[in-house]
Each structure stands twice: as C-alpha cells, then as structure tokens.
Amino acid sequence: MQVATAQAPPPTPTSSGHPKGLYVLFATEMWERFSYYGMRALLSLYMIKALLLNKETSSLIYGNYTSLVYLTPLLGGYVADRYWGNRRSILVGGLVMALGQFALFFSASFYQAGQTSVPAAQLALFFLGLGCLIFGNGFFKPNISSMVGTLYPAGDKRIDAAYTIFYMGINLGAFFSPLVCGTLGDTGNPADFKWGFLAAGIGMLIGSLTFELFKKKYVVTASGAPLGAKPERTVEHATQVPVNTDSPVRSETIAQPAAKSFASKLPMLIGVFVVVYAAIAWLMNYDWVGALVFSAMIVMPMAVLADNSLTSREREKIYVILILSFFVIFFWGAFEQAGASLTFFADEQTNRQLTSTYTVPASFFQSANALFIIIFAPIFAVLWGGLGRNEPSSPLKMSIGLMLLAVGYLIIAFGVKGVDANTKVSMFWLITMYLLHTFGELCLSPIGLALVNKLAPARFASLLMAVWFLATAAGNKLAGVLSGLYPAGPGEFKKAADAGIDLPAILNGTQQATAEVVTKLKELEIPYQWPSFLGYQIHSLYDFFMIFVVLSAAASLILFVIYRRLTKMMDEPVAPVA
C-alpha cells in the first residue's frame, strides 16, 4: 500500500479526456522499446559479424537473453512493491539499461577490420551489456506497465482506451528503432555496429529523462497523490508478480497476494525445484539458463495447485490457464525467430535490393511486425466486437493464432523450396510471413492476457500471471534452441572455402572429411554435419522452416480438438464454428 505524504494537483485532462501522465508514460515506454528493439535488431548480426560467433552459439545467447528478460521482472516487481516503489525502480532500471547499451557500444568499438580473433575486453563488455539490459528491464518494464491503470479512478471507463494508447507507444518505438539503429549500425561494415548501439543507449536516456522531468507534475493518481512512491510498509504476503509484456494489462488484476498457505509449502517447493532443475540441466547438457526457465515453468504451477484452499471450480479454471500456457510456449518458440534465424535468412538469402543503388538492411525487417500491429490491431478489435454472440472463445482464437503462424512458415518454406544456398529469394516471402505472424499474435497474445486476468482467483492472480510469462520465457528459450538448427549457408560455405575446404561436398556426403579437415572446421566453428531435430535431418531452409510449420500446426490442431472442453471449463458460451 502506498500512502502519499503530500498532495499534488489533480491530473490535468488532455483534449481527449486522458490525464497528461498517460502521455508521459507513453513517451517513456516508447523510448524504452526503441532502445530494446533497436538493440535486438542488431544483436544476432553483431554476434556473427563482429564477435565471430557461429549461428548455433549466437542463437543460444539470443535465446538466453530474451528468456531472462521475462524472468527478472519478478525480482524487479518484488523490490518495487516492498522497498523502492515504481518511480525509483523505473529510474534505476532505465539507467542500468542505458549503461548496458553503452557497454555494447564500447564492445563494438573494439572491433578492428579483418580481425580473426575477438579481444577479451570486447567479449567482456558484450556480456556486461546484456546483463545490464536483463536486470534493468526487470526493474523498468513491469513498473511502468502497472502505473497506467492507477492514473484513473477505480472503474473508470477510460482505462481500456488508455492501455490502447500505451500499446501504440510500444509499437511506435518497436517500429522506428530497427530503421534508425539499422541505418546506423547495419551498414555492411561491422565497425558500424557501435553507432546502432549508441543510438539505442541515447534513446533509453531520453526515455528516463522524460519520466524524471515530468513525473512529479503529471504522473499522479486520480486524487492527485504521487503515483509509484516508495511504499511505507512491507506487504505480508507472497510475492506479487508484475507484468512484463508488450500488451496492455490492467494493474489491479496483478496486485493480489497469494494464499497464506503458500509460505508453509515454500521449503518443499524449493526442494522440488532443486531436484527438477538438476534433472533438466543434465538432460539439456548443463544449459543452466534453459534449466532455470523450464524448471520454473514446472514448479510454479505446482506452487499454485498445492494450495488446499482452492475450490474445485477454481482448480478447473486454473487448469485452463496452465494448459493454454503450454501451447503458448510453441507459439513464441516459432514467433521469436524474428531476432535470430529469420535475421540470418534476411541477411544471407533475401534479395534486399530495392533500387539499383539501395539495399534494405536485414535489420529493417524487424519493424514489420510493429507496423502491422499498428495497422491491424484496431481492425481485429472491431472484428471481435462485430461478431457479437458468434465471437470465438479465447481457446479457439488462440488455436487460430497458432495456425496462422504455421501458414506463415508454410509460405516462406515454399518460397525457398528447391532454391540452393547461393540464391536469394524475394522480400515478398519474408514480409508476407511477418504479416501472417502478426495476425497470429493478435489472436493469441492479448487474448491470453485477458483470459488469465479473467480466470485467475484473486489471491493467485500474481502467481498465475507469472506462469503465463514463464511460458513466454520458455518460448523465447525454445526459439534460441530451434534457431541453432539453422543449416549451414553462404556464410559458412565461404568461410570454409577460404580455408580450402569444400563444405557442401562434406555435408552432402560426396566427400569424406579427413581428421585434419574436421579439426580445422571445429577451429572455425563450422558444422560438418547437417543439424537434426528429433531424428529429422535438416538439409535445407525448406526442411528448417517445415519444423515450425509442423510444431505450430500440431499445437493448433490439438488445441482445436480440446477447445470446446476448455471453453466449458471457463464457463464461456461455445460459439459455433463456421
């Protein structure tokens, strides 16, 4: 509970009827998203072209980074709720993230043209930068998201519109950042990556400065009290889990304490977590980050279901959330290829020649999703509302979202079918795929968030929201693992050829690799065998993209088969399927 020590003037309405504090938060979040997505657009390219890492290692780091981004807000929310408050957490988080971007700038500044090894300082600054971005996001993201709703009195009808405005800020930042940072950093010269990271850092500073300059005057509650001030007492309940998402959620839905019996079961749950963590780490060949994410995904639902106070009706609704969280993992595992394998594809095998003198940077394609959301989100909102009683239930919408994801990958798979690794395909395939993926996201992401808010028992709203975002973290980790299966392409072929090795012949079995050649390929971090997934060997990009078609379509069909049962468990009317 936050108690104001001084009263401020009531929030000044704008011409649209919203307090000006909304637009302070809008601008702050827009610049933070500019920073995040600008850096992400360059991340995989920087690792390959400047840090000289192979695609598998780059994908592993990418997956670890994006999954941890969804875990640290649990810590940041805890600290803000009990000690710092939202305001201080946002400032600290923003400055730490800016520090992370500048660490990446200095890391990239160590790059020397033609270098064959990476200086230790360049690598150290790179990992320092990622660490700062992960922890800074943990303090910044959940706290600014939760402040929007508290600008308004309880029950105010403007709240939904406020989150729509806030969501536009997110997507404006996500749209412009790859264009700006990509123009500065993705020039074809690895020495220029530093300018993209510098722009991302400056964007983060602008966002933090905006918040600091205007928070006292405008970021206040409906009664005029400072919003997000330092709490004056510690809450005597289990952790409240904040939102870390790019979709709007009303803050009051995630501020409920867990049941008191949770604390008594904590030692047992910790013991279970340790055992599960050790087992998963062993199965994943001691991938500690992956083990952490997937272990939390298993144990967190157990923490909720272990509560004896749950009624049978509450348990039924919780099972719906847990089942849908499982399917969400597969969605994000495929969707989040945007920053990894699809960036490799845009860079190496997409014809980006727009005019005779201009080539579109590979990083620009990461703006497509945000642009399509800005265009089509209002259309989807009207569509769902216009269907009235025939509006699909939430599980059916999510099944549709997964199928749209599969269709997007099917299109690009046929775009590269029969095309050799040295042939570049039209930008049409990639852009069309991103359009369908955006449609899929609009059917799943905001729908899922609303579903959790609606179904979760009040005393478990926080933990169940944590489960939902743990599923997102697990999906991001899975995205990195699957991206590591990207087959060798023009980059690896050229690198091997420069060393006098015919890599395509070795991969296709027409030439036997000697022990000396294998040793050399290992030194160059070039794969000498085609990757495989569950016994399925990946010889081409068509094979690679078909993995996502099968996974997404299978998840969609299974969810479609059970959606009626889930809908009944939710106590929603089942709309007829045309």
Secondary structure by P-SEA (a helix, b strand, c coil): cccccccccccccccccccaaaaaaaaaaaaaaaaaaaaaacaaaaacccccccaaaaaaaaaaaaaaaacaaaaaaaaaaccccaaaaaaaaaaaaaaaaaaaaaaaaacccccccccaaaaaaaaaaaaaaaaaaaacaaaaaaaccccccccccaaaaaaaaaaaaaaaaaaaaaaaaaaacccccccaaaaaaaaaaaaaaaaaaaaaacccccccccccccccccccccccccccccccccccccccccccccccccccaaaaaaaaaaaaaaaaaaaaccaaaaaaaaaaaaaaaaaaaccccccaaaaaaaaaaaaaaaaaaaaaaaaaccccaaaaaaacccccccccccccccccccaaaaaaaaccaaaaaaaaaaaccccccaaaaaaaaaaaaaaaaaaaaaaaccccccccccaaaaaaaaaaaaaaaaacaaaaaaaaaacccccaaaaaaaaaaaaaaaaaaaaaaaaaaccccaaaaaaaaaaccaaaaaaaccccccaaaaaaaaaaccccbbbbccccccccaaaaaaaaaaaaaaaaaaaaacaaaaaaaacccccccc
